[in-house]
Amino acid sequence: MIKKLLLIFSLLGLAAAGAYAWRQMPKQDPYAGILKEKAMRSEFVLSIEEVGVIRAQKMVQIYTPFGGKITKILDDGSTVTKGQTVVWLDTEDVEKRLDEQITNLKSTKNELERQIEQLLKGLRSNSLRVESSAAELEFSRLKLFEVNRKLETIDLLVEQSIVAKADAQAQELKVQSEKYNALNSDLTFQKDIKDKEDDEMAQESELGRIKLRSLKAKKNIEDAQKKISQAEIKAPTDGLLILTERWDWQRSRNVKPQAGDQVWDNQSLGEIPDLSSMSIVSQVSEEDISKVSVGQEAKITLDAIKDIDFRAKVSQLGMAAIARINSPAAASLKQTTEDTGQKVFELNLALERADPRLRPGMTANVSIILETIPNALTLPISCVFRREGRPVVYLATPKGYRMQPVTLGRSNRDRVEILDGLNEGDEVFKKDFGQSEG
């Protein structure tokens, strides 16, 4: 019985000690894990925030000399030297056409030789025929002259009644016969001349046609040989190879050229930019275009280079509004957000200094500076909430928080100016508690 009482008293003592220790432990702050921000005084920059893309002001394009298939191409971003091969095109079809044209040229050459030989034979034959016709014509004319002279003699003798008139009539018939023979010889002569000219013209026409085929075959051979020599596309200058994107309808996205792709004549495959002359292409909304002018300063930050800010100035403003989804930066960044129909103006910015780390295609965060306010009290916009149409913050207090109305001034993308309601160093919660106190 005594042992049981001792055990009970021991347990009670331990429970009392535990309760005392628990009461003495510090209570955990229920707001300790909620993020807070301090109201700070500093230079406050008002700006228009946009996204842009790094571009080279000067660049050399690389085009295909003829259509075909890519067998090999250097990787995007490769460093190349002038004269280095960057793209290899398949020459199998070109070499096949070259063999065909060489065979065609040989066949045409043989045909040309045969045609020339035939032409020479035709010329000799036609010349002989014409010479024979000319001789026959001359003979007919001489015979006609002879019978005419004899007729004149007979007529004189008839007048003197030496010969009978019937003899004169018989001679006249001979004259008429020889006239017919001479006329016929003349027609034959003229026909032979015409046939000779027509035959020579036809032969020369055929000869010209064969020569033309020969010239075409030679031209095709030269073109094929030229294509084979151009199948290895060389870098025109030293630099960085940037492959050109194009829309692929089958894949429904922009793609860069790769081995196996079919390309057409004079297609742009890439470019080699001048890295010493980089600029930024961006855009500004039509609501803000009136706030921007040429020469206005901007701050540039890059996702790819975290440790530095770049300074730039607006160098050119677009003259016509375009859809934001079609703006140069949106197209280069392949933005897939829903088209809101917002209109923008293209914007070009010139960097104040070159940097070897800059590369075409890099994403640039563009802050076009509108105004700089010195010693402004500001908070992150995410710390300001609205209650009953009024801006409020949740001010941290020793017991928790208190809803504090504030008067806001100007704001940029991240922070807002506090004109009244807070002091420098005040801490506010980044959470909407939805009530006045806690």
C-alpha positions in Angstrom: 0.0 0.0 0.0 2.8 2.4 0.9 4.6 1.6 -2.4 1.5 2.4 -4.4 1.2 5.8 -2.6 4.9 6.6 -3.3 4.4 5.8 -7.0 1.3 8.0 -7.2 3.1 10.9 -5.5 6.1 10.5 -7.9 3.9 10.6 -11.0 2.1 13.7 -9.7 5.4 15.4 -9.1 6.7 14.7 -12.6 3.4 16.0 -14.1 3.7 19.2 -12.0 7.3 19.7 -13.1 6.4 19.2 -16.7 3.6 21.7 -16.5 5.9 24.3 -14.9 8.5 23.8 -17.6 5.9 24.2 -20.3 4.7 27.4 -18.8 8.3 28.7 -18.7 9.0 28.0 -22.4 8.8 31.1 -24.8 5.7 31.1 -26.9 6.3 30.8 -30.7 5.4 34.0 -32.7 2.5 33.0 -35.1 3.7 35.6 -37.6 7.3 34.6 -37.7 7.1 32.7 -41.0 5.3 35.5 -42.9 7.4 37.7 -45.2 7.8 41.3 -44.3 9.3 44.4 -46.1 10.6 47.7 -44.8 9.6 51.1 -46.0 12.8 52.5 -47.5 14.0 55.9 -48.7 16.1 55.9 -51.9 16.3 57.1 -55.5 13.0 56.1 -57.1 13.0 55.5 -60.8 9.7 55.8 -62.8 10.0 53.8 -66.0 8.2 51.9 -68.8 9.0 48.2 -68.5 9.3 46.1 -71.7 11.0 43.1 -73.0 13.5 43.2 -76.0 16.0 41.1 -77.9 19.6 41.8 -78.6 20.3 42.3 -82.3 23.5 43.1 -84.2 23.3 46.4 -86.2 25.6 44.9 -88.9 25.5 41.3 -90.1 26.5 39.2 -93.0 23.8 36.8 -94.3 24.5 33.2 -95.5 22.3 32.0 -98.4 22.0 28.8 -100.3 23.5 29.0 -103.8 21.0 26.4 -105.1 18.1 24.3 -103.8 18.8 20.8 -102.4 19.3 18.9 -99.1 21.6 19.8 -96.2 23.9 17.0 -95.4 25.8 18.8 -92.6 25.6 22.2 -90.8 27.5 23.7 -88.0 25.8 24.1 -84.6 24.0 27.4 -83.8 26.4 29.7 -82.0 29.6 28.1 -83.5 32.6 30.4 -83.7 33.8 30.5 -87.4 36.6 32.0 -89.4 36.5 33.5 -92.8 36.6 30.7 -95.5 35.5 28.0 -93.1 32.8 25.6 -94.4 29.6 26.1 -92.4 27.0 24.2 -94.5 27.4 21.2 -96.7 24.8 20.6 -99.5 24.1 17.2 -101.1 25.5 17.0 -104.7 24.2 13.6 -105.7 21.4 15.0 -108.0 23.7 17.7 -109.3 26.4 15.1 -110.2 23.8 12.9 -111.9 22.7 15.9 -114.0 26.3 16.7 -114.8 26.9 13.1 -116.1 23.7 13.4 -118.2 24.7 16.7 -119.7 28.2 15.4 -120.5 26.6 12.5 -122.4 24.2 14.9 -124.1 27.1 17.1 -125.1 29.0 14.2 -126.7 25.9 13.1 -128.6 25.3 16.6 -129.8 28.9 16.9 -130.9 28.6 13.7 -133.0 25.3 14.9 -134.5 26.9 18.3 -135.3 29.7 16.6 -137.2 27.2 14.5 -139.2 25.1 17.6 -139.9 28.2 19.6 -141.1 29.2 16.7 -143.4 25.7 16.5 -144.8 25.6 20.2 -145.3 28.8 20.1 -147.3 27.6 17.3 -149.4 24.4 19.2 -150.0 26.3 22.3 -151.0 28.4 20.4 -153.5 25.3 18.6 -155.0 23.3 21.7 -155.2 26.1 23.7 -156.7 26.6 21.1 -159.4 22.9 21.0 -160.2 22.8 24.8 -160.5 25.9 24.8 -162.7 24.4 22.2 -164.9 21.1 24.1 -165.2 23.0 27.3 -166.0 25.0 25.5 -168.7 21.7 24.1 -170.2 20.2 27.6 -170.1 23.1 29.1 -171.9 23.0 26.3 -174.6 19.3 27.0 -175.1 19.9 30.7 -175.5 22.6 30.0 -178.1 20.4 27.7 -180.1 17.6 30.3 -180.0 20.0 32.9 -181.2 21.1 30.6 -184.1 17.6 29.8 -185.3 16.6 33.5 -185.1 19.6 34.5 -187.2 18.7 31.7 -189.8 15.1 32.9 -189.9 16.3 36.4 -190.7 18.4 35.0 -193.6 15.4 32.9 -194.9 13.1 36.0 -194.8 15.6 37.9 -197.0 15.8 35.1 -199.5 11.9 34.8 -199.5 11.8 38.6 -200.3 14.2 37.9 -203.2 12.1 34.9 -204.2 15.1 32.7 -203.9 13.5 30.3 -201.4 9.8 29.4 -200.9 7.8 31.0 -198.2 7.1 27.6 -196.7 10.8 27.4 -195.7 10.4 30.6 -193.7 7.3 29.2 -192.0 9.1 26.0 -191.1 12.0 28.1 -189.6 9.5 30.1 -187.6 8.3 26.9 -186.0 11.9 26.0 -185.1 12.3 29.5 -183.5 9.2 29.0 -181.4 10.4 25.6 -180.3 13.8 26.9 -179.2 12.1 29.8 -177.4 10.1 27.2 -175.4 13.3 25.2 -174.7 15.1 28.4 -173.5 12.2 29.4 -171.3 12.0 25.9 -169.8 15.7 25.9 -169.2 15.5 29.3 -167.5 12.6 28.0 -165.2 14.7 25.0 -164.4 17.7 27.1 -163.6 15.6 29.4 -161.3 14.0 26.4 -159.6 17.5 24.9 -158.9 18.7 28.1 -157.4 15.6 28.3 -155.2 15.9 24.7 -154.2 19.6 25.2 -153.4 18.8 28.3 -151.2 16.0 26.5 -149.4 18.1 23.4 -148.8 21.0 25.4 -147.5 18.7 27.4 -145.2 17.1 24.2 -143.9 20.5 22.6 -143.3 21.8 25.8 -141.6 18.7 25.9 -139.5 19.2 22.3 -138.3 22.9 23.1 -137.8 21.9 26.1 -135.6 19.5 24.0 -133.6 22.2 21.4 -132.9 24.7 24.2 -132.0 22.1 25.6 -129.6 21.7 22.2 -128.0 25.4 22.0 -127.7 25.6 25.5 -126.1 22.8 24.6 -123.6 24.6 21.4 -122.7 27.8 23.3 -122.1 25.9 25.9 -120.0 24.3 23.1 -118.0 27.7 21.5 -117.4 29.1 24.8 -116.3 26.1 25.4 -113.9 26.5 21.9 -112.5 30.2 22.2 -112.0 29.6 25.6 -110.3 27.0 24.1 -107.9 29.3 21.3 -107.0 32.0 23.9 -106.2 29.5 25.9 -104.1 28.0 22.9 -102.3 30.3 23.7 -99.4 29.1 27.1 -98.2 31.9 29.1 -96.6 31.8 31.7 -93.9 32.2 35.2 -95.5 33.8 36.6 -92.4 35.0 35.8 -88.9 32.4 35.7 -86.2 29.6 33.8 -84.5 27.2 31.7 -86.6 23.6 32.4 -85.8 21.2 30.0 -87.7 18.0 31.5 -89.1 14.7 30.4 -87.7 11.7 29.7 -90.0 8.2 28.5 -89.4 7.7 24.8 -89.9 4.1 24.1 -90.8 4.4 20.4 -90.0 5.8 20.9 -86.6 3.8 24.1 -85.9 6.8 26.0 -84.5 9.9 27.9 -85.5 12.9 25.7 -86.3 16.5 26.2 -87.3 18.0 24.4 -90.3 19.5 21.0 -89.7 21.0 18.1 -91.6 18.4 16.4 -93.8 16.3 19.6 -94.4 15.3 20.5 -97.9 16.2 24.1 -98.8 15.4 26.2 -101.8 17.5 28.5 -103.9 18.8 31.6 -102.2 17.3 30.6 -98.8 18.7 32.3 -95.8 20.3 29.7 -93.5 22.1 32.0 -91.0 24.0 35.1 -90.3 27.3 36.2 -88.8 26.7 39.3 -86.8 29.2 42.1 -86.0 29.4 41.7 -82.2 30.9 45.1 -81.8 27.7 46.8 -83.0 24.9 45.4 -80.8 21.5 47.1 -80.3 18.2 46.2 -78.8 14.8 45.8 -80.6 11.8 46.2 -78.4 8.4 47.8 -78.4 6.3 50.3 -76.5 2.5 50.3 -76.1 0.4 52.9 -77.9 -0.7 54.2 -74.5 3.0 55.0 -73.6 4.3 56.1 -77.0 3.7 59.7 -76.2 6.1 59.4 -73.2 9.0 58.2 -75.2 11.3 60.1 -77.5 14.6 59.6 -79.4 17.5 60.0 -77.1 15.7 59.0 -74.0 17.7 56.9 -71.5 17.0 53.3 -70.6 18.4 50.7 -68.3 18.9 47.2 -69.7 19.3 44.0 -67.7 19.8 40.6 -69.1 18.7 37.2 -67.9 21.9 35.7 -69.2 24.3 38.2 -67.5 23.2 38.8 -63.9 26.0 40.9 -62.6 25.7 44.1 -64.6 23.2 46.7 -65.9 23.7 48.3 -69.3 22.8 51.8 -70.3 21.1 52.6 -73.6 19.3 55.3 -75.5 16.3 55.2 -77.7 17.6 55.5 -81.3 14.4 55.0 -83.3 10.7 54.8 -82.9 8.4 52.9 -85.3 6.1 55.0 -87.4 3.1 52.6 -87.5 1.3 50.6 -84.7 1.4 46.9 -85.0 -0.1 44.0 -82.9 2.0 43.2 -79.9 2.1 39.5 -80.8 3.6 40.5 -84.2 6.3 42.9 -82.7 9.9 42.0 -83.4 10.7 41.1 -79.8 7.6 38.9 -79.5 8.4 37.1 -82.7 12.0 36.6 -81.6 11.1 35.4 -78.1 8.4 33.1 -79.6 5.8 34.4 -77.1 2.8 32.1 -77.0 0.6 34.1 -74.8 -3.0 34.9 -75.9 -3.2 37.7 -78.4 -4.9 40.6 -76.5 -5.1 42.8 -79.5 -2.9 45.5 -77.9 -1.1 47.8 -80.3 2.6 48.7 -79.9 5.2 50.6 -81.7 8.6 49.2 -82.6 11.5 50.6 -80.5 15.2 50.4 -81.2 17.8 51.2 -78.5 21.5 51.8 -79.0 23.8 50.5 -76.2 26.3 53.1 -74.8 29.1 50.6 -74.8 30.0 47.2 -76.3 30.4 44.1 -74.2 31.9 40.9 -75.5 29.4 38.8 -73.5 26.5 40.1 -75.5 25.1 37.7 -78.1 22.3 38.2 -80.7 19.0 36.7 -79.5 19.6 37.3 -75.8 16.5 38.4 -73.9 16.7 42.0 -72.6 14.6 43.6 -69.9 14.1 47.2 -70.9 13.4 50.0 -68.5 12.7 53.3 -70.3 13.4 55.9 -67.7 10.7 58.6 -67.4 11.6 60.3 -64.2 13.9 59.9 -61.2 12.6 60.9 -57.7 15.4 61.4 -55.1 14.9 60.2 -51.5 11.4 58.8 -52.0 9.8 56.5 -49.4 8.7 53.3 -51.2 7.4 49.8 -50.7 7.0 46.8 -52.9 3.6 46.9 -54.7 2.9 43.4 -53.4 2.7 44.8 -49.8 -0.2 47.2 -50.6 -3.8 46.0 -50.5 -7.2 47.6 -50.8 -10.0 47.8 -48.2 -13.2 49.5 -49.0 -11.6 51.2 -52.0 -8.7 52.5 -50.0 -5.0 51.4 -50.1 -3.8 49.8 -46.9 -0.8 47.9 -45.5 -0.5 45.6 -42.6 1.9 47.2 -40.2 3.9 44.9 -38.0 3.4 45.5 -34.2 4.8 43.9 -31.1 1.5 42.0 -30.7 1.0 41.1 -34.4 -0.2 43.6 -37.0 -2.4 46.6 -37.6 -4.1 47.6 -40.8 -2.7 51.0 -41.7 -4.2 53.3 -44.4 -1.6 54.9 -46.7 -1.5 57.5 -49.4 0.2 56.4 -52.6 2.2 58.4 -55.1 3.7 57.2 -58.3 4.7 53.7 -59.1 6.8 51.6 -61.4 6.7 47.9 -62.1 8.0 46.8 -58.7 7.5 49.6 -56.1 5.1 52.3 -55.2 5.8 55.7 -53.5 4.3 56.2 -50.0 3.3 59.8 -49.4 1.7 59.4 -46.0 0.9 56.7 -43.5 4.3 55.1 -42.9 7.8 56.1 -41.7 11.1 55.0 -43.0 12.0 51.6 -41.5 8.4 50.6 -40.8 7.9 46.9 -41.4 4.8 45.7 -43.2 3.6 42.1 -44.0 3.4 40.8 -47.6 0.1 39.1 -46.8 -3.5 40.3 -46.9 -5.0 39.4 -43.5 -8.4 40.8 -44.4 -9.0 42.4 -41.0 -7.9 45.5 -39.0 -5.9 43.9 -36.2 -4.4 40.5 -35.3 
